[in-house]
Every structure is written in C-alpha cells, then in structure tokens.
Amino acid sequence: MVKKPEKNRDVVAPQMEAEGDFVEHLESQSVGLAAAVFPVLEATNRATETPVVWRKVAQEQGRRAAAAAMWKLQETLNSPASLGPVGRGDQGEPLWPPGWLGSISHSKELAVSVVGLEKDFRGLGVDTELWLSPERSKRVRRRITSEQERAVALPVFGSEAYAVTAIFSAKESVYKAHFPALRRFFGFDAIELVKASATQLHFQVRWKPLRDLCGDSLKVAHWSDRSSILTCRVW
Ligand SMILES: CC(C)(COP(=O)(O)OP(=O)(O)OC[C@H]1O[C@@H](n2cnc3c(N)ncnc32)[C@H](O)[C@@H]1OP(=O)(O)O)[C@@H](O)C(=O)NCCC(=O)NCCS
C-alpha cells in the first residue's frame, strides 16, 4: 500500500482518484506480472536531502523494488529463471537477468518496479510522476501534449495540470516498454491520445517504426492518489 504523503495535502484529488494500492493495480493487469513499490522520501534524511542524494536513494530503492518483484514472481510461478542484479545499459535502460524483463520508475515519493518473464511479454513500462503544478504544467505542456490531447484527457483528470501529468507519464511508460525492442529514441509526438477513461488511456501510434512493432493503437493503464500518478504499459 502506498502511504499517503504528508505534503501536497492541499492538492485537490482528480475526479477518478483510486485509493492507491499501486502494487495490486499493477499486478491485476495480467497474470505473470509482479510489482513492488518502495518509499523514497522516507528513505532519505529530509533535513540534508539534496538532488544528488535523492537521485541516488531513488535509484537504490528502484533496484530494491525490482529485486522484490522478481523474488515475488519467482515464488509465485516457481519459475526456473534465476534471480540476479539489474544492470544499466548505455541508453539508461535496465538490464535484466536472463529470462526476465521489466521496468523501473522513481519520483521523490516512491520507487516502483514491474517485472515479468520474457516468455510471457514483449515489453513492460512503468512510470510514476508527482502531479505537476499548474505553473509547471503551463511551461511544459506544449512539448509533451497537443491541445487536442489535453482536451481528451481533461474530463477524466479534472484539471489541465493533471491531464498533462497523466499524458506525460503514459508516454514515458510507452517509451520504457518499447525502447528495448526498438533501440531508437522517439519523441512525445510518436503517439497521440485519442480516448481516456478512468482506468485506461488509448493512443493512436503516429510514428511508423513503433507502428510496425506494435500496431496502430495501444493502451496504457493509470491509477493515482493524492500526490502521484502511476501508469503502466504491458505488451
Ligand atoms: C528515459 C525516460 C523515459 C526516463 O523517465 P523519467 O521520468 O525521467 O525517470 P523515471 O524515474 O520515471 O525512470 C527512470 C528509469 O527509467 C529506466 N530507463 C531509463 N532509460 C530507459 C530506456 N531507454 N528504456 C527503458 N527504460 C529506461 C531506468 O530504469 C531508470 O531508472 P534507473 O536509472 O534507476 O535504472 C526519460 O528520461 C526520457 O528520456 N524521455 C524521453 C523519451 C520519451 O519519453 N518519449 C515519449 C515517447 S511517446
């Protein structure tokens, strides 16, 4: 269960707020998935926290979440795939032990990992973001989203800042899920949000190499609590 953070209490929760047991939500996406969430802020000394310290702690907690999720899946499936450390590739991507695949994300609040076996999935991508403030959202919205995409997401998320955060997170999840197969960078206009519901974001794939890989459309699941949104792409 993700603990409710002390800060951001004043942030109005989006309409579709789901009390966030993110692990349960992630694992409900598919049989053969395991997930783990570890706190980040609580693992730092708040008084002396610097961006460098925070990043190091977040990365360590992300690796712990990955190890915990792999351990859990191996126990559940009695899988022969052996556990091992998760490395880092030259493009920042996690390098999983043989037979495994997965994804890692961290924010100032939490680190999350979702894992599965290569025989069951082609790619997994997870992302968590703290809700953007309206000011920050205004600064970044045009780089990440189109006006049309924001209009699609607004009725579900209740404010433009929440809508921009959600689209951003979903696109990051898609990038993480597909990069290992594509081995190519792709930008925020590679996919376009065309439909949004309380649990899923539906995208049309605009960039041909990605379309060749996974088809014309794709879905990303989302959940949120007062401080964060979590998105996950499974394919
Ligand atoms: C790589 C990227 C997605 C990471 O997202 P982020 O929000 O900055 O950071 P997060 O904490 O959520 O995720 C970091 C984790 O992503 C993973 N990651 C980094 N690069 C990756 C890649 N190329 N492929 C898959 N996973 C990657 C790593 O596990 C990393 O954690 P670690 O360093 O502890 O191992 C982001 O920095 C980026 O480059 N985005 C631009 C590309 C994009 O999103 N395009 C949109 C396509 S629709």
The ligand as a MOL file (V3000), in Angstrom:
LIG
                    3D

  0  0  0     0  0            999 V3000
M  V30 BEGIN CTAB
M  V30 COUNTS 48 50 0 0 0
M  V30 BEGIN ATOM
M  V30 1 C 14.1570 7.5430 -20.1740 0
M  V30 2 C 12.9860 8.2840 -19.5580 0
M  V30 3 C 11.6880 7.7150 -20.1280 0
M  V30 4 C 13.0130 8.1000 -18.0350 0
M  V30 5 O 11.8700 8.6360 -17.4200 0
M  V30 6 P 11.9390 9.6690 -16.1750 0
M  V30 7 O 10.5520 10.1090 -15.8610 0
M  V30 8 O 12.9600 10.7140 -16.4960 0
M  V30 9 O 12.5050 8.8740 -14.9540 0
M  V30 10 P 11.8640 7.6500 -14.1360 0
M  V30 11 O 12.3270 7.7350 -12.7460 0
M  V30 12 O 10.4090 7.5020 -14.3660 0
M  V30 13 O 12.5590 6.4070 -14.8350 0
M  V30 14 C 13.9200 6.1910 -14.6900 0
M  V30 15 C 14.1490 4.7650 -15.0680 0
M  V30 16 O 13.8070 4.5860 -16.4390 0
M  V30 17 C 14.5360 3.4930 -16.9140 0
M  V30 18 N 15.0790 3.8660 -18.2130 0
M  V30 19 C 15.9620 4.8400 -18.4860 0
M  V30 20 N 16.2120 4.8480 -19.8180 0
M  V30 21 C 15.4630 3.8710 -20.3690 0
M  V30 22 C 15.2990 3.3950 -21.6900 0
M  V30 23 N 15.9720 3.9190 -22.7140 0
M  V30 24 N 14.4510 2.3570 -21.8920 0
M  V30 25 C 13.7680 1.7970 -20.8840 0
M  V30 26 N 13.8850 2.2080 -19.5840 0
M  V30 27 C 14.7280 3.2300 -19.3500 0
M  V30 28 C 15.6540 3.1860 -15.9120 0
M  V30 29 O 15.3370 2.0110 -15.2200 0
M  V30 30 C 15.5960 4.3840 -14.9720 0
M  V30 31 O 15.8480 4.0840 -13.6130 0
M  V30 32 P 17.3370 3.7320 -13.0980 0
M  V30 33 O 18.2410 4.7650 -13.6540 0
M  V30 34 O 17.2270 3.7620 -11.6200 0
M  V30 35 O 17.6080 2.3610 -13.6650 0
M  V30 36 C 13.0150 9.8230 -19.8950 0
M  V30 37 O 14.1030 10.4240 -19.2340 0
M  V30 38 C 13.1680 10.1340 -21.3760 0
M  V30 39 O 14.2490 10.1220 -21.9540 0
M  V30 40 N 12.0370 10.5070 -22.0300 0
M  V30 41 C 12.0520 10.9630 -23.4070 0
M  V30 42 C 11.5300 9.9370 -24.3390 0
M  V30 43 C 10.0510 9.8040 -24.2330 0
M  V30 44 O 9.5030 9.7150 -23.1610 0
M  V30 45 N 9.3680 9.7970 -25.3790 0
M  V30 46 C 7.9380 9.6940 -25.3870 0
M  V30 47 C 7.5380 8.5710 -26.2740 0
M  V30 48 S 5.8070 8.5490 -26.5890 0
M  V30 END ATOM
M  V30 BEGIN BOND
M  V30 1 1 1 2
M  V30 2 1 2 3
M  V30 3 1 2 4
M  V30 4 1 2 36
M  V30 5 1 4 5
M  V30 6 1 5 6
M  V30 7 2 6 7
M  V30 8 1 6 8
M  V30 9 1 6 9
M  V30 10 1 9 10
M  V30 11 2 10 11
M  V30 12 1 10 12
M  V30 13 1 10 13
M  V30 14 1 13 14
M  V30 15 1 14 15
M  V30 16 1 15 16
M  V30 17 1 15 30
M  V30 18 1 16 17
M  V30 19 1 17 18
M  V30 20 1 17 28
M  V30 21 1 18 19
M  V30 22 1 18 27
M  V30 23 2 19 20
M  V30 24 1 20 21
M  V30 25 1 21 22
M  V30 26 2 21 27
M  V30 27 1 22 23
M  V30 28 2 22 24
M  V30 29 1 24 25
M  V30 30 2 25 26
M  V30 31 1 26 27
M  V30 32 1 28 29
M  V30 33 1 28 30
M  V30 34 1 30 31
M  V30 35 1 31 32
M  V30 36 2 32 33
M  V30 37 1 32 34
M  V30 38 1 32 35
M  V30 39 1 36 37
M  V30 40 1 36 38
M  V30 41 2 38 39
M  V30 42 1 38 40
M  V30 43 1 40 41
M  V30 44 1 41 42
M  V30 45 1 42 43
M  V30 46 2 43 44
M  V30 47 1 43 45
M  V30 48 1 45 46
M  V30 49 1 46 47
M  V30 50 1 47 48
M  V30 END BOND
M  V30 END CTAB
M  END
